[in-house]
Amino acid sequence: MLDVYFEKMIVFHKKHNAVKTLLSHPYSHPYDSDLVIANDNNLVVGIDTKHNIRDYFYHNLVNFGLYVVSNRIFDKYFKEPKNRF
């Protein structure tokens, strides 16, 4: 069973005017998982794939697979064409 404070995710999402928010968490075996790279403001700045050789310090933070997505995410794909015939 999940114990997720989804309301907190929505508040965080709105506070940061985000297009997409993902839930991340520590994992028992991060060495064989893709890692989320976040900055000091908890904003995702990258993903470190499990196929990289990690010979450096990394935080144990993986994507949980739960998202809050703004409908603005579609703006990039469904813009009105510049020229109409």
Residue, then its C-alpha position, 0 to 999 in steps of 0.5 A: m500500500l502507498d502512503v503518499y501525501f499527494e496534496k503536498m505534491i500538488v502544493f509543491h507543483k503549484k508553488h514552483n509553477a512546474v510543468k511536471t513534478l515527480l515523486s522520488h525516494p531513497y532506494s535500497h539498491p541505487y547502484d542498479s537504478d536510474l538516479v534523480i539528480a536534484n539541485d538545492n531547490n529540489l528541482v530535477v536537473g538530470i537523470d543519471t542512468k544505471h548504465n553510467i559508471r559511478d566512480y563518484f559520490y551520488h545521492n540515493l534518490v530514484n524516481f518513484g513513478l508518480y507525477v503531477v503534470s500541468n496541461r502546459i506540457f502539451d503547449k510544446y506539441f500542440k501550438e497553432p501553426k504559424n502559416r494557415f492555408 
